[in-house]
Amino acid sequence: MADLTHGAVDSLLGILSAAIKDEAELLSGVQGDIQFIRDEMDSMNGFLLHLTKSGDDHDDQQRAWMKQVRDIAYIAHDCIELYMRITPSHKGFWGYVRHVPELVKTWWPRRRLANRLRDLKVRVRDIGERRQRYGVTVPEAKKGNKPAAVLHGAKGAADEARGAFLLALASLGMDAFLQALASVAMDDDDGAGAEKNIDIVITLLPGDLRSDKTLIKDLQAVALRHGGDNATICMVMEMLLRALHVSPQGKGRVSKEEVKNLVVAASSSSSGAGADLDLPKQVMLLCYSKLSRDYKSCLQYLTAFHEEKSISRTSLVRRWAAERLVVKEEKQSYEEAAEMCFTELLFRGFVYPVEYGAAGNKVKSCRMRDEVKNFVDGISKSENFEGSRLPPHLDNQFRIRQMVAKQEKKLEKEKAEGASSSAVSLNICGVSLPRKQQGQDGKSPVSAASSKKLEKSIDKQLKHFRSLPETYRVNVMDLGGCKGLKKRHLKSICKLQTLKYLSLRNTDVPDLPHQIKALQLLETLDIRQTKIRHSCTKHINNLRKLKHLLAGDINHSSCDGSTPFSTVRMPTNISEMTDMEVLSCVQIYRGSELSELGNLKKLRKLGVLLPGRKEDIKDLRQAISKMGGRLHSLSIWINAPCADGVSLDKEDGDGTFLHLVNLESLSITGMVKSGLPGWVDEGLKQLSKITLCNTPLTHGKLETLSNLTGLLCLRLHHGSFTEEELAFRANGFIALKFLLLESATTTKLTFEENSGPKLEKIVWSMPSDASFVTTVSATGIEHLAGLKQVVLKGLSEGDSCPLVEKAITKHPRHQAIEIIGIWKNVAVTSTT
């Protein structure tokens, strides 16, 4: 806890120093309050440094005091940051005169915040005196004990070792490992069978521990002494093995001695010498104790998702960052620190993947196993001194998710009465979920009575937030999937001025109120899958802290080239939002608006919808070039046909064109006449995903793509490939793992030897024409050594693709390849 509290205080000291430098802009009395808070926090920070060096064994008094310091540090940080945001910046006499109207306009809110700072000053003084009153002392630092550091994961060789372990685990499986472990007789069996079993066991052990026969015996004892079901045994052993694979230099590695202690405790329990031992819980407790304090807090935060079937990685990472649960290093953002935390928790087995990206290289969503969920829930309640209740910040998030879950159940129950088919909806985290058929007008057939109930549930939740103390900080409001939201609800939410994360995704909210301008600390605004009007972004022009603006009313992953795409307009003063990192997807009315993007030095993901006029496309080319190496993801939608000769290729009057050397994902829709731009070439070493829709791909451009050594995912939607044969030449697409093809004219897939050696999944969508599907063929599939699944979409019920299925039977591993036929939205799975 000391390291997390120390990080909160450090962050507060930074903003306090900045505030004191701008003393001319402070109201009377505020400077003294800020100076006092800074001095007190500086003293507390020294005390916290001693606590950090003493290790993690803090008594209850120390932990309670640190919790109070951490809470007041977060509140003071938000209060001072908000004060500085609404205070006009001016220099000199004339600067002061010029900002007089703004100073007058903001006088009352600044005065209100000044009063809050005065109250915080009193609370800070009380906390300092409380430490002395109750004798919270500095424990003696342990020799050789280093401060609890953030576990960033091993680099270089250690990362390779982890990768090799995960590959071995995936190919071998825990069942085979446990069987081999149980069969090992280290003392009296020297036969070939025992040697084979030992080889299997050491495959999953770290390199520096493979010769340790005592450790192997101890692992065997842990597995054999557990009397639970096989799934629980596999989970326990897998978590233990993962904890052993932490770098030997890492603080979070489980030691051989600790494994031995587990065996001793299990032996005492089985012999009746001690109390019954819950071995899975003890293993989880051991692995949990190896996490740094901020990673423990992030894991506990997952209790807010008890009602979710899966948790979006991106949503979770941004929420951790908004809550400031992670400790970041110098020159590192909170989001980057949160990404590293997710990677570590995933590797250690506290969460497991539910869905991967199309390329298969990144986890899109995850969840906790029930055993881990119950364990973390208990830990969260015990460590935060809340008895049988969750700590307040988790309890409030859990209330929101519980409210949305109840809404979904009520709506499903009501719609089930008249629904005869199903459609696809998105849950809070953006994961596809089945939903009953909607009405003809596109709206859910919700009765007036249900609508009233939905409004009441939202009113009840907002009333709870209004009842919280004024100094309570609400950082995250995730209302994704919530129905019944009205403008008055949003106005109430806008009073929570400490909000850093606001999600209205997949809600029925029609508009953004002008009061949203009060959310000066907002970092993430998610309004995807909503009907918010184009002009509503005029209300967010002053949100200078905004980092992620996510908009658009369709699911981009299912582009079919015919769905009209509408979104909100790009904020007019986007150039002043200098913290912007993700801008996706916004509408551009005039290409000249794109020139403002050059000031966004942190922008790494851009999605724009614009007309196909020649001048607009030219402005887009120039904007892309100016952003050069900053962009990691680029999505372009053209909503009107381009004239002849208009393309994204560099022209003579464009000047120097800077390559997008760090581009990882490229999506282009609507470049019907010019197709894929010429600057997509072998120089884009980082490019791993390409999506084209109504953007023709010629054979020459296909040859260029085949030389992209990092390309993992290729999606060719409608209008992107219209030739009769799609051929993959020898030694091309060496990294490709996923291929999607939607074409009404392509009847033949050809794979030459050594082409697409890592291709795992093919999705082929075709028109439901019996004469067409019986003629399509796939030649050379036997060359795809890594092929796992083939999905054939667009078939009529009962139809199949005999030539494709026959080609798959030639594959050396044809029995392991899954064939899925989509018959009018009904998936039928088979293996060859």
C-alpha positions in Angstrom: 0.0 0.0 0.0 2.9 2.3 0.7 4.1 2.5 -2.9 0.6 3.3 -4.2 0.1 6.0 -1.6 3.6 7.4 -2.3 2.7 7.6 -6.0 -0.5 9.6 -5.2 1.3 12.0 -3.0 4.1 12.5 -5.5 1.5 13.4 -8.2 -0.1 15.8 -5.8 3.2 17.5 -5.0 3.8 18.1 -8.7 0.5 19.9 -9.3 0.9 21.8 -6.0 4.3 23.1 -7.2 2.7 24.2 -10.5 -0.1 26.0 -8.7 2.2 27.9 -6.4 4.2 29.2 -9.4 1.0 30.7 -10.8 0.3 32.5 -7.5 -0.8 35.7 -9.3 -3.9 33.8 -10.6 -4.9 32.5 -7.1 -7.7 34.1 -5.1 -6.9 35.7 -1.8 -6.1 33.1 0.8 -5.8 30.1 -1.7 -2.1 30.4 -2.0 -1.6 30.0 1.8 -3.9 26.9 1.8 -2.0 25.3 -1.1 1.4 26.1 0.5 0.2 24.5 3.8 -1.1 21.4 2.0 2.2 21.1 0.1 4.4 21.4 3.2 2.3 18.8 5.1 2.3 16.4 2.1 6.0 16.8 1.7 6.5 15.6 5.3 4.1 12.7 4.8 5.9 11.8 1.6 9.2 11.3 3.5 7.3 9.1 6.0 5.9 7.1 3.1 9.3 6.6 1.6 10.4 4.9 4.9 7.3 2.7 4.9 8.1 1.7 1.3 11.6 0.7 2.2 10.4 -1.4 5.1 8.6 -3.8 2.8 4.9 -4.9 2.7 4.5 -6.1 6.3 2.6 -3.1 7.7 0.4 -3.2 10.7 -3.3 -2.2 10.7 -2.6 1.3 12.1 0.0 2.0 9.3 -2.3 0.7 6.6 -5.3 2.7 7.9 -3.3 5.9 8.0 -1.8 5.3 4.5 -5.4 4.8 3.1 -6.4 8.1 4.6 -3.4 9.9 3.1 -4.0 8.3 -0.3 -7.7 9.3 -0.3 -7.0 12.9 0.7 -4.1 13.1 -1.9 -6.4 12.1 -4.7 -9.1 14.5 -3.6 -6.7 17.4 -3.3 -5.1 16.6 -6.7 -8.5 16.8 -8.5 -9.6 19.9 -6.6 -6.4 21.9 -7.4 -6.2 20.7 -11.0 -9.8 21.7 -11.5 -9.1 25.1 -10.0 -6.2 25.7 -12.3 -8.2 24.5 -15.3 -11.0 27.1 -14.9 -8.7 30.0 -14.0 -7.9 32.1 -17.1 -4.1 32.3 -17.8 -2.8 35.8 -18.2 0.6 37.6 -18.1 1.1 41.3 -17.4 -1.3 44.2 -17.0 -2.8 44.0 -20.5 -3.2 40.3 -20.3 -5.1 40.8 -17.1 -7.3 43.4 -18.7 -8.0 41.1 -21.7 -9.2 38.3 -19.4 -11.3 40.4 -17.1 -14.6 39.0 -18.5 -13.4 35.4 -18.0 -12.1 36.2 -14.5 -15.5 37.6 -13.6 -17.4 34.7 -15.1 -15.3 32.1 -13.3 -15.1 34.0 -9.9 -18.0 32.0 -8.3 -16.8 28.5 -9.2 -13.2 29.5 -8.2 -14.5 30.8 -4.9 -16.4 27.5 -4.3 -13.2 25.5 -5.0 -11.3 27.8 -2.7 -13.6 26.9 0.1 -13.1 23.2 -0.6 -9.3 23.8 -0.5 -9.8 25.4 3.0 -11.7 22.3 4.1 -9.0 20.0 2.7 -6.3 22.0 4.6 -8.1 21.2 7.9 -8.4 17.5 6.9 -4.7 17.3 6.0 -3.8 18.8 9.4 -6.0 16.3 11.2 -4.4 13.3 9.3 -0.9 14.6 10.3 -1.9 14.9 13.9 -3.7 11.6 13.9 -0.4 9.8 13.1 1.2 11.2 16.2 -2.0 10.7 18.3 -2.2 7.0 17.6 1.6 6.3 17.4 1.9 5.3 13.8 5.7 4.9 13.7 8.3 4.1 11.0 9.3 0.4 11.1 12.8 -0.6 10.7 13.8 -1.1 7.1 14.7 -4.6 6.2 18.2 -5.2 4.9 18.5 -5.7 1.3 14.8 -5.1 0.8 14.1 -2.9 -2.2 11.0 -0.8 -2.7 8.0 -2.5 -4.2 8.4 -1.8 -7.9 5.9 -1.9 -10.6 6.2 -5.2 -12.4 6.8 -4.3 -16.0 7.6 -7.8 -17.2 11.0 -9.1 -18.2 12.5 -7.8 -21.4 14.7 -9.4 -24.0 15.6 -13.0 -23.2 13.1 -13.2 -20.3 10.3 -12.2 -22.7 11.4 -14.9 -25.1 11.4 -17.4 -22.2 7.8 -16.4 -21.3 6.7 -16.8 -24.9 8.3 -20.2 -25.2 6.6 -21.3 -22.0 3.1 -20.1 -23.2 3.6 -22.0 -26.5 4.6 -25.1 -24.7 1.7 -24.8 -22.4 -0.7 -24.3 -25.3 0.6 -27.3 -27.2 1.1 -29.6 -24.3 -1.8 -28.7 -22.0 -2.1 -28.9 -18.3 -3.7 -32.4 -18.3 -0.7 -33.9 -20.0 1.6 -32.1 -17.6 -0.3 -33.3 -14.5 -0.3 -36.9 -15.9 3.4 -36.8 -16.5 4.0 -35.2 -13.1 2.0 -37.9 -11.3 3.9 -40.6 -13.2 7.4 -39.3 -12.3 9.1 -41.6 -9.8 12.4 -39.8 -9.2 13.9 -42.4 -6.9 13.4 -45.9 -8.3 12.3 -45.7 -11.9 15.0 -45.2 -14.5 13.1 -46.5 -17.5 12.3 -44.8 -20.7 8.8 -44.0 -19.5 10.0 -42.1 -16.5 12.5 -40.2 -18.7 9.8 -39.2 -21.1 7.6 -38.0 -18.3 10.5 -36.0 -16.8 11.0 -34.4 -20.3 7.4 -33.3 -20.4 7.6 -31.9 -16.9 10.7 -29.8 -17.4 9.3 -28.4 -20.6 7.1 -26.2 -18.5 9.7 -25.2 -15.9 12.0 -22.2 -16.1 15.4 -22.9 -17.5 17.2 -22.3 -14.2 15.0 -24.7 -12.3 14.8 -27.7 -14.7 17.5 -29.6 -13.0 16.0 -29.1 -9.5 14.6 -32.5 -8.7 13.4 -31.4 -5.3 11.2 -28.7 -6.9 9.7 -31.3 -9.2 8.9 -33.5 -6.2 7.3 -30.6 -4.4 5.1 -29.7 -7.4 4.1 -33.3 -7.6 3.1 -33.2 -3.9 1.0 -30.1 -4.4 -0.9 -31.7 -7.3 -1.5 -35.0 -5.6 -2.5 -33.6 -2.2 -5.3 -31.5 -3.7 -8.6 -33.3 -3.6 -10.6 -31.1 -5.9 -11.8 -31.5 -9.5 -9.5 -31.7 -12.4 -10.3 -28.2 -13.6 -9.3 -26.7 -10.3 -6.1 -28.7 -10.1 -5.1 -27.4 -13.6 -5.9 -23.8 -12.6 -3.8 -24.1 -9.4 -0.8 -25.7 -11.0 -0.9 -23.3 -14.0 -0.9 -20.3 -11.7 2.0 -21.7 -9.8 4.0 -22.5 -12.9 3.3 -19.0 -14.3 4.6 -17.4 -11.0 7.8 -19.5 -11.4 8.3 -18.0 -14.8 8.8 -14.5 -13.6 12.3 -13.2 -14.2 14.8 -14.4 -11.5 15.6 -10.8 -10.9 12.0 -9.9 -10.6 10.6 -9.2 -7.1 7.3 -11.1 -7.9 8.8 -14.5 -8.5 7.6 -17.5 -6.3 10.6 -19.1 -4.7 11.4 -22.8 -4.3 11.2 -22.4 -0.5 7.6 -21.0 -0.8 6.6 -24.0 -2.9 8.1 -26.3 -0.2 6.1 -24.4 2.5 2.9 -25.2 0.5 3.8 -28.9 0.6 4.5 -28.8 4.3 1.2 -27.0 5.0 -0.7 -29.5 2.8 1.0 -32.5 4.5 0.1 -31.1 8.0 -3.5 -30.7 7.0 -3.8 -34.2 5.4 -2.2 -35.8 8.5 -4.6 -34.1 10.9 -1.9 -32.1 12.6 -3.4 -28.8 11.4 -6.5 -27.2 10.2 -8.0 -28.1 6.9 -6.1 -26.3 4.1 -7.8 -24.7 1.2 -4.9 -25.4 -1.2 -6.3 -23.4 -4.2 -6.8 -20.4 -2.0 -3.3 -20.7 -0.6 -1.8 -20.9 -4.0 -3.7 -17.8 -5.2 -2.7 -16.0 -2.0 0.9 -16.8 -2.6 0.7 -15.6 -6.3 -1.3 -12.5 -5.2 1.3 -11.6 -2.6 3.9 -11.3 -5.4 2.1 -8.5 -7.1 3.0 -4.9 -6.5 0.5 -2.9 -4.6 -0.9 -1.0 -7.6 -1.3 -4.2 -9.5 -3.3 -5.6 -6.5 -5.5 -2.6 -6.7 -6.1 -3.1 -10.4 -7.0 -6.7 -9.8 -9.4 -5.8 -7.0 -11.1 -3.3 -9.4 -12.3 -6.3 -11.4 -14.9 -6.9 -8.7 -16.9 -4.2 -10.3 -17.4 -6.5 -13.3 -19.1 -9.4 -11.5 -22.2 -9.1 -13.8 -20.2 -9.0 -17.0 -19.7 -12.1 -19.2 -16.5 -10.5 -20.5 -14.4 -7.4 -19.9 -13.0 -5.3 -22.7 -9.2 -4.9 -22.5 -9.2 -1.3 -23.8 -12.1 -0.2 -21.6 -10.4 -1.8 -18.5 -7.0 -0.2 -19.2 -8.6 3.3 -19.6 -10.6 2.9 -16.4 -7.5 1.9 -14.4 -5.7 4.9 -15.9 -8.6 7.2 -15.0 -8.8 5.9 -11.5 -5.0 6.4 -11.2 -4.7 2.9 -9.8 -1.3 2.4 -11.5 2.0 4.0 -10.7 3.7 5.4 -13.8 7.4 6.0 -14.5 8.9 9.2 -15.8 8.0 9.8 -19.5 5.3 7.1 -19.2 1.6 7.7 -19.5 -1.0 6.2 -17.1 -2.4 4.2 -19.9 0.9 2.7 -20.8 1.4 1.7 -17.2 -2.1 0.2 -17.1 -1.4 -1.8 -20.3 1.7 -3.3 -18.6 -0.5 -4.2 -15.6 -3.0 -6.0 -17.8 -0.2 -7.9 -19.5 1.2 -9.0 -16.2 -2.2 -10.1 -14.7 -2.9 -12.0 -17.9 0.4 -13.8 -17.8 0.0 -14.7 -14.2 -3.4 -16.3 -14.8 -5.6 -14.0 -12.7 -7.6 -13.2 -15.9 -7.9 -15.4 -19.0 -8.6 -14.5 -22.6 -12.2 -14.6 -23.9 -11.7 -13.0 -27.3 -8.6 -12.3 -29.4 -8.2 -9.8 -32.2 -8.5 -11.0 -35.8 -4.8 -11.3 -36.1 -4.7 -13.5 -32.9 -1.8 -11.5 -31.4 -3.7 -9.3 -28.9 -6.4 -10.1 -26.3 -9.5 -8.0 -26.9 -11.5 -9.2 -23.8 -11.0 -11.3 -20.7 -12.7 -12.5 -17.6 -11.8 -14.0 -14.2 -12.5 -17.7 -13.3 -15.1 -18.1 -10.6 -12.5 -19.3 -8.0 -10.3 -16.2 -8.7 -13.3 -13.9 -8.6 -14.4 -15.2 -5.2 -10.8 -14.9 -3.9 -10.3 -11.4 -5.1 -13.7 -10.3 -3.8 -12.8 -11.6 -0.3 -9.3 -9.9 -0.5 -10.8 -6.6 -1.5 -13.2 -6.5 1.4 -10.5 -7.5 4.0 -7.7 -5.2 2.8 -9.9 -2.1 2.7 -11.3 -2.3 6.2 -14.9 -2.6 4.9 -16.0 -5.8 6.6 -18.5 -7.5 4.4 -18.7 -4.6 2.0 -16.6 -3.5 -1.0 -14.6 -0.2 -0.6 -16.7 2.8 -1.8 -15.0 3.4 -5.2 -15.6 -0.3 -6.1 -19.1 -0.4 -4.6 -20.2 2.6 -6.7 -18.9 1.0 -10.0 -20.5 -2.3 -9.0 -23.8 -0.5 -8.5 -23.7 1.0 -12.0 -22.9 -2.3 -13.7 -25.6 -4.1 -11.6 -28.1 -1.5 -12.7 -27.3 -2.1 -16.4 -27.4 -5.9 -15.9 -30.9 -5.7 -14.4 -32.0 -3.5 -17.2 -30.8 -6.0 -19.8 -32.6 -8.8 -18.1 -35.9 -6.9 -17.9 -35.7 -5.8 -21.6 -34.9 -9.4 -22.7 -37.8 -10.8 -20.7 -40.2 -8.2 -22.2 -39.0 -8.6 -25.8 -38.9 -12.4 -25.6 -42.7 -12.4 -25.7 -42.9 -11.3 -29.4 -39.5 -11.9 -30.8 -39.0 -14.6 -33.3 -35.4 -14.0 -34.4 -32.2 -12.5 -33.0 -29.9 -9.7 -33.9 -26.6 -8.7 -32.5 -26.0 -6.0 -29.9 -23.0 -4.8 -27.9 -22.6 -5.0 -24.2 -20.9 -2.4 -22.0 -17.4 -3.5 -23.0 -18.1 -3.7 -26.8 -18.5 -7.5 -26.9 -21.2 -8.9 -29.1 -24.1 -10.4 -27.3 -27.4 -12.0 -28.6 -30.3 -9.6 -28.5 -34.0 -10.1 -29.4 -35.3 -8.7 -32.7 -35.9 -5.0 -32.8 -38.9 -3.2 -34.0 -39.4 -2.1 -37.6 -38.4 1.5 -36.7 -35.0 0.3 -35.4 -35.9 0.9 -31.8 -36.3 -1.7 -29.1 -40.0 -2.5 -28.5 -40.0 -1.3 -24.9 -43.3 -0.5 -23.3 -44.0 2.8 -21.6 -44.1 1.0 -18.2 -40.7 -0.5 -18.7 -39.4 2.9 -19.9 -40.6 4.5 -16.6 -38.9 1.7 -14.6 -35.6 2.3 -16.5 -35.8 6.0 -15.7 -36.4 5.3 -12.1 -33.5 2.9 -11.8 -31.2 5.6 -13.2 -32.7 8.3 -10.9 -32.0 6.1 -7.9 -28.4 5.6 -8.9 -27.8 9.3 -9.5 -29.5 10.1 -6.2 -26.9 7.9 -4.5 -24.1 9.8 -6.1 -25.6 13.1 -5.0 -25.7 11.8 -1.5 -21.9 11.2 -1.4 -19.8 13.8 0.4 -18.7 16.8 -1.7 -15.1 15.7 -1.4 -15.7 12.2 -2.8 -14.1 11.8 -6.2 -16.0 10.0 -8.9 -13.5 9.3 -11.7 -15.4 6.8 -13.9 -19.0 6.7 -15.1 -19.6 3.8 -17.4 -23.2 3.7 -18.5 -22.7 1.7 -21.7 -25.7 -0.3 -22.7 -28.0 1.6 -20.3 -31.5 2.4 -21.7 -33.8 5.2 -20.6 -31.1 7.9 -20.3 -32.6 11.4 -20.6 -31.0 14.7 -21.0 -31.7 15.6 -17.4 -29.7 12.5 -16.3 -26.7 13.8 -18.3 -27.1 17.2 -16.8 -26.9 15.6 -13.3 -23.8 13.5 -14.4 -22.1 16.7 -15.5 -22.1 18.0 -12.0 -19.5 15.2 -11.1 -16.6 17.5 -12.0 -13.9 15.0 -11.2 -15.0 12.6 -14.0 -12.1 11.4 -16.1 -14.0 8.6 -18.0 -17.5 8.8 -19.3 -19.0 6.1 -21.5 -22.4 6.5 -23.1 -21.8 3.7 -25.7 -24.8 1.9 -27.0 -27.3 4.0 -25.1 -30.4 5.8 -26.4 -29.2 9.3 -25.5 -29.9 11.7 -28.4 -27.9 14.7 -27.4 -25.1 16.1 -25.2 -26.0 18.9 -22.9 -24.0 22.1 -22.9 -23.3 21.4 -19.2 -20.7 18.8 -20.3 -18.3 21.7 -20.6 -18.0 21.5 -16.8 -16.1 18.2 -17.0 -12.7 19.9 -17.3 -10.8 16.8 -16.2 -12.5 14.4 -18.7 -10.0 12.2 -20.5 -12.2 9.6 -22.2 -15.6 10.3 -23.9 -17.2 7.3 -25.6 -20.3 8.0 -27.6 -20.2 5.1 -30.1 -23.4 3.4 -31.1 -25.5 6.4 -30.2 -27.7 8.8 -32.2 -26.0 11.9 -30.9 -26.3 14.7 -33.5 -23.4 15.9 -35.6 -23.2 19.4 -34.0 -23.0 18.2 -30.4 -19.2 18.4 -30.4 -19.6 22.2 -30.0 -20.2 21.5 -26.3 -16.9 19.7 -25.8 -14.7 22.3 -27.5 -13.3 23.4 -24.1 -12.4 20.0 -22.7 -8.7 20.5 -23.1 -7.8 17.4 -21.0 -9.6 15.1 -23.4 -7.4 12.2 -24.6 -9.9 9.8 -26.2 -12.9 10.9 -28.3 -14.7 7.8 -29.6 -17.7 8.2 -31.9 -19.7 6.5 -34.7 -23.0 4.7 -34.8 -22.0 1.4 -36.5 -19.9 -1.6 -35.6 -16.8 -0.9 -37.7 -15.6 -4.5 -37.5 -18.6 -5.6 -39.7 -18.3 -3.2 -42.6 -20.3 -4.3 -45.6 -19.9 -1.3 -47.8 -23.6 -0.5 -47.8 -24.4 0.6 -44.3 -24.6 4.5 -44.1 -22.1 5.7 -41.6 -22.7 8.9 -39.6 -20.9 10.4 -36.7 -20.3 13.6 -34.9 -18.3 16.5 -36.3 -14.7 17.1 -35.3 -14.5 19.8 -32.6 -13.8 23.1 -34.2 -10.8 24.0 -32.0 -9.3 20.6 -32.0 -5.8 22.1 -32.2 -6.1 23.3 -28.6 -6.8 19.7 -27.3 -3.1 19.0 -27.2 -3.5 15.9 -25.0 -5.6 14.1 -27.7 -4.3 10.6 -28.4 -7.3 8.8 -30.0 -9.7 10.7 -32.3 -12.1 8.1 -33.9 -14.3 8.5 -35.8 -15.2 12.1 -36.6 -16.7 13.8 -39.6 -14.9 16.4 -41.6 -17.0 18.9 -43.6 -14.0 20.7 -45.2 -10.6 19.2 -45.7 -9.0 22.4 -44.4 -10.1 21.4 -40.9 -7.5 18.7 -41.0 -4.7 21.2 -40.8 -5.4 21.6 -37.1 -4.4 18.0 -36.4 -0.8 19.0 -36.9 -0.7 20.5 -33.4 -1.8 17.2 -31.8 1.7 15.9 -31.0 0.3 13.0 -29.0 -2.2 11.7 -31.5 -1.7 8.1 -32.4 -5.1 6.9 -33.6 -7.1 8.8 -36.2 -10.5 8.0 -37.9 -12.1 10.5 -40.2 -15.2 10.6 -42.4 -15.0 13.1 -45.3 -16.3 13.9 -48.8 -14.5 12.7 -51.8 -13.7 16.2 -53.2 -10.3 16.6 -54.7 -9.3 19.4 -52.3 -10.4 17.4 -49.3 -8.4 14.4 -50.3 -5.4 16.7 -50.8 -5.8 18.2 -47.4 -6.0 14.7 -46.0 -2.8 13.6 -47.7 -1.0 16.6 -46.3 -2.4 16.1 -42.8 -1.3 12.4 -42.8 2.2 13.5 -44.0 2.6 16.1 -41.2 1.7 13.5 -38.6 4.4 11.2 -40.0 5.7 8.8 -37.5 3.2 9.6 -34.8 0.2 7.7 -36.2 -0.2 4.1 -35.2 -3.7 3.6 -36.5 -5.5 5.3 -39.5 -9.1 4.8 -40.6 -10.6 6.7 -43.6 -14.2 6.7 -44.7 -15.2 8.5 -48.0 -18.9 9.2 -48.0 -19.2 10.4 -51.6 -17.6 9.0 -54.7 -14.3 10.6 -55.7 -13.7 12.1 -59.1 -11.4 10.5 -61.7 -7.8 11.0 -60.8 -8.4 11.7 -57.1 -6.3 9.4 -54.9 -4.4 9.2 -51.6 -1.1 8.9 -53.5 1.4 11.7 -53.2 1.2 14.4 -55.9 3.7 16.9 -57.2 2.3 19.9 -55.3 2.2 18.1 -51.9 5.8 18.7 -51.0 7.7 16.1 -48.9 5.6 13.2 -47.9 6.7 11.6 -44.6 6.1 7.9 -44.3 4.0 6.5 -41.6 6.8 4.4 -40.3 5.0 3.4 -37.0 1.6 2.6 -38.6 0.2 -0.6 -37.3 -3.4 -0.6 -38.6 -4.9 0.9 -41.8 -8.5 0.9 -42.8 -9.8 2.6 -46.0 -13.4 2.6 -47.2 -14.8 4.3 -50.3 -11.7 5.0 -52.5 -13.6 3.2 -55.3 -11.5 4.5 -58.3 -8.0 4.8 -57.0 -7.8 1.9 -54.6 -4.9 1.3 -52.1 -2.4 4.2 -52.1 1.1 3.7 -53.3 2.7 4.7 -50.0 1.6 1.4 -48.6 4.8 -0.5 -49.3 7.6 -2.6 -47.7 8.8 0.4 -45.7 5.8 0.1 -43.3 7.6 -2.5 -41.1 5.1 -2.2 -38.3 1.9 -2.5 -40.4 0.0 -5.6 -39.0 -3.6 -5.0 -40.0 -5.2 -3.8 -43.3 -8.9 -3.5 -43.9 -10.3 -2.4 -47.3 -13.9 -1.8 -48.3 -15.0 -0.5 -51.7 -11.3 0.2 -52.3 -10.0 -2.0 -55.1 -6.9 -4.1 -54.6 -5.1 -4.9 -57.9 -2.8 -7.9 -58.4 0.2 -5.4 -58.3 -0.9 -4.0 -55.0 -1.5 -7.5 -53.7 2.1 -8.4 -54.6 3.2 -5.4 -52.6 1.2 -6.5 -49.5 2.7 -10.0 -49.8 6.1 -8.5 -49.0 4.9 -6.8 -45.7 6.8 -8.9 -43.2 4.6 -7.8 -40.2 1.2 -8.2 -41.8 -1.0 -10.4 -39.6 -4.5 -9.6 -40.6 -6.0 -8.8 -44.1 -9.7 -8.0 -44.5 -11.0 -7.6 -48.0 -14.7 -6.5 -47.7 -17.1 -5.9 -50.5 -15.7 -4.1 -53.5 -12.1 -4.6 -52.6 -11.2 -7.7 -54.7 -13.2 -8.5 -57.8 -10.9 -10.8 -59.7 -11.9 -14.4 -60.3 -8.8 -15.8 -58.6 -7.1 -14.6 -55.4 -3.6 -16.1 -55.6 -1.0 -16.1 -52.8 2.4 -16.6 -54.4 5.4 -18.5 -53.0 7.2 -16.9 -50.0 4.6 -14.2 -49.6 2.5 -13.2 -46.6 5.0 -14.9 -44.3 3.3 -13.6 -41.1 -0.4 -13.6 -42.1 -2.7 -15.3 -39.6 -6.2 -14.1 -40.6 -7.8 -13.6 -44.0 -11.3 -12.3 -44.7 -12.6 -12.2 -48.2 -16.1 -10.9 -49.2 -16.5 -11.1 -53.0 -19.3 -11.9 -55.4 -16.9 -12.7 -58.2 -13.9 -14.5 -56.7 -14.4 -18.3 -57.1 -10.9 -19.6 -56.5 -8.3 -19.3 -53.7 -4.8 -20.4 -54.6 -1.9 -21.0 -52.2 1.5 -21.8 -53.6 4.0 -23.6 -51.5 5.5 -21.5 -48.7 2.8 -18.9 -49.0 1.0 -17.9 -45.8 2.8 -20.5 -43.6 1.2 -19.1 -40.4 -2.3 -18.5 -41.7 -4.7 -19.9 -39.1 -8.2 -18.7 -40.0 -9.9 -18.0 -43.4 -13.4 -16.4 -43.6 -14.8 -16.5 -47.1 -18.1 -14.7 -47.7 -20.0 -15.4 -51.0 -23.4 -14.8 -52.5 -26.0 -17.5 -51.6 -26.2 -18.8 -55.2 -26.2 -22.6 -55.4 -24.4 -22.6 -58.8 -21.8 -20.3 -57.4 -21.0 -22.1 -54.1 -20.6 -25.4 -55.9 -17.9 -24.1 -58.2 -15.7 -22.2 -55.6 -12.4 -24.0 -54.9 -9.3 -23.6 -52.8 -6.1 -25.0 -54.2 -3.0 -25.5 -52.2 -4.6 -25.4 -48.7 -2.4 -28.4 -47.8 0.5 -25.9 -47.8 -1.0 -23.9 -44.9 0.8 -25.6 -42.0 -0.9 -23.5 -39.3 -4.5 -23.6 -40.6 -7.1 -24.2 -37.8 -10.4 -22.9 -39.1 -12.3 -22.2 -42.3 -15.5 -20.2 -42.2 -17.8 -20.2 -45.2 -20.5 -17.5 -45.1 -23.5 -16.8 -47.3 -24.6 -20.4 -47.9 -28.2 -21.3 -48.3 -29.4 -23.8 -45.8 -28.2 -27.3 -46.6 -25.6 -26.1 -49.1 -21.9 -26.7 -48.9 -18.7 -26.0 -50.9 -17.6 -29.5 -51.9 -14.4 -28.4 -53.7 -13.2 -26.4 -50.7 -14.0 -29.3 -48.3 -12.2 -31.7 -50.6 -9.1 -29.5 -50.7 -9.1 -29.4 -46.9 -9.0 -33.2 -46.7 -5.6 -33.1 -48.4 -4.2 -31.2 -45.5 -1.9 -33.4 -43.3 -3.8 -32.1 -40.2 -7.2 -32.1 -41.8 -8.9 -33.8 -38.8 -7.9 -30.9 -36.6 -9.3 -28.2 -39.1 -12.7 -26.8 -38.2 -15.1 -26.0 -41.0 -18.0 -23.6 -40.1 -20.8 -23.0 -42.6 -23.0 -19.9 -42.0 -26.5 -20.7 -43.2 -28.7 -17.6 -42.9 -27.1 -16.6 -39.6 -27.1 -20.1 -38.2 -23.5 -21.5 -37.7 -23.0 -25.2 -38.4 -19.7 -26.6 -37.3 -18.0 -29.7 -38.6 -14.5 -31.2 -39.0 -13.2 -32.9 -42.0 
